[in-house]
Amino acid sequence: MDDMDDRGAAARDLERIRVLMERAGRFSHLSATAVFVAGGLAVLGVLLSWGAGADFSDPGSARPLSLIWGSVLVVALGQGLAFTMIDARRRGDPLWGPLTRQVAMAMLPAFFVGAAVTAFGVQTGQLEILPPFWSLAHGSSLVALGLFAGRRIQAVGLLLLLWGAGALFLWKGHGLRVMLGAFGGGHMLLGALITWKRPRSAA
């Protein structure tokens, strides 16, 4: 009987160790609130672009589009970082630990591609390529993030990859609609999946 108890206790200990190791390798600082806010900012960016008469099919719109979407990006990144810091502090985890560095390195190539294509599009006046490539770059970054944060994140990344590819070949002249679908709808879907995936208090 003692041997059976010992074996049962050992099995439970191994299970606890396995769960702890899985948690240690899982990035869990994604904030559903931050993702929803980012989606709302994308919708606001589309509305401001429409209101300003700026469109990605018009090379003359480079200045207002750069101002609007550059601001959207800065505010979205800033609030995302703030919510991530709050979540890490609440959990007692380091903000810039080994796992966070791995996540950043995995996502960095996609951000670099997005930045390079943005510079090329603005320099050459080919603004219509930017929304499809931004969707492709963002989708690639989410697929990489999903390696650490779960398959649902990867699923959204794959949807954005398909959306970006479709936009590149079929809807290149509808940049604002592409932005609305990729960054408005995409973030809303991602936020909903994060909320569904874990308790509300962790959002």
Secondary structure, DSSP 8 states (H G I E B T S, - for coil): -HHHHHHHHHHHHHHHHHHHHHHHTS-----HHHHHHHHHHHHHHHHHHHHTT--TT-GGGHHHHHHHHHHHHHHHHHHHHHHHHHHHHHHT--TT-HHHHHHHHHHHHHHHHHHHHHHHHHHHT-GGGHHHHHHHHHHHHHHHHHHHH-HHHHHHHHHHHHHHHHHHHT-TT-HHHHHIIIIIIHHHHHHHHHHHHS-GGG-
